[in-house]
Amino acid sequence: MPEHPVGQLGGPVGKTLDNAALLDRLPQYFWGAVIFSISLAIFYLVGRFVLEPAVERALRIRSVNRTIRGAILRVVRAVIWFAGILLALDLAGVDVFGASATLAAALTIAVGFATRDIAANFVGGVFIVTDPRFNIGDWIAWSENEGVIEDITFRVTRVRTFDNELITVPNSVLTTNAVKNPVAGDTLRVHHEFPLAYDVDVDAVDAILLEEADRHDDIMDDPAPSVHVTDMNDSRLTVEVSFWIDDPTHAEFVAARSKFFRRVNRRFDEAGIALAG
């Protein structure tokens, strides 16, 4: 009968010898873990406090906008971690680069477990980041939500509502639904309807609305403000005023409209003009 090699002995004796061999290798595993941890820490610190700031300075010098700059810095950060882990494993004695087939298989399995929603959010994030009309600081509205974009990642977009609530929106939601960006252009049209009874002097209403729009510093002269009758029914008619404000933010939009309404309300009271219920 052939002799059993040491590693192939069965029963309690074989298990004891296997445990002894494992104990002999513990110092090797320990120092390997120490080398890995120290190497990874060094790579991370160099990347975080040297490479990443250098990339950010280069992007600022080239006047890259906040949204694209943030996306590039996230990619740089991910590359730093990935490269740091690979190099630290190699220094710790793990044959990382010689196991490319195993790594490729592991990555394939990992990707296979990724859900369709994650992939959709990532693709949506790429489209959003590369869209020049969709930037951090923009005022957007979608479905029944509205707010200012605070951050855009490859997975989610974070929006601060005007009630100071933070909404985390999956990117797939924004790329598959209609999103309104009122400040995407250089100007914003503001319009409002005034319901009037038939005994009200419409010409006097027109004159008040145009005069107050003309007096308002934040309302543009070109395009000029306009007033139109937009609806009539059995009990009332509706007059709509339209005007434009330049380079608006949400705060400027609210302030300009509020100031205009206050002045119009005072003029209506002085002229005895009441709105229809």
BELKACOR-V836645 format. One line per field, one symbol per residue. ss: DSSP state (a for helix, b for strand, c for the rest). phi: phi as a letter, one per 20 degrees, with the letter a starting at -180 (. if undefined). burial: + if it has 24 or more other ideal C-beta (glycine too) atoms within 12 Angstrom, else -. A space follows every 50 residues. Layout:
BEGIN
ss=???
phi=???
burial=???
END
This chain:
BEGIN
ss=cccccaaaccaaaaaaaaaaaaaaaaaaaaaaaaaaaaaaaaaaaaaaaa aaaaaaaaaaaccccaaaaaaaaaaaaaaaaaaaaaaaaaacccccaaaa aaaaaaaaaaaaaccaaaaaaaaaaaaaacccccccccbbbbccbbbbbb bbcccbbbbbcccccbbbbbaaaaacccbbbcccccbbbbbbbbbbcccc caaaaaaaaaaaaaacccbccccccbbbbbbbccccbbbbbbbbbbccca aaaaaaaaaaaaaaaaaaaaacccbcc
phi=.ffefgfdfemgffffffffffffeggfffffffffffffffffffffdc fffffffffffelffgfffffffffgfffgfffffffffffenefffedf ffffffffffffefeffffffffffffffeefeccgnfeccblddbrdfe bcdfdcddceffemeededgffffedcfdecfdfeeccedbbddfcffee fffffgfffffffffffeefecffgbccedbbbfdaccdddcbcdeledf ffffffffffffffffffffemedfff
burial=-----------------------------------+--++--++--+--- -+--++----------++++++++-++--+---++++++-++-------- --------------------++-++++++-+--+++++++++--++++++ ++++++++++------+-+++++++---+-+++----+++-+-+++---+ ----++-+++-++--+-+++----+++-+-------++++++++++-+-+ --+--++-+++-++--++----+----
END
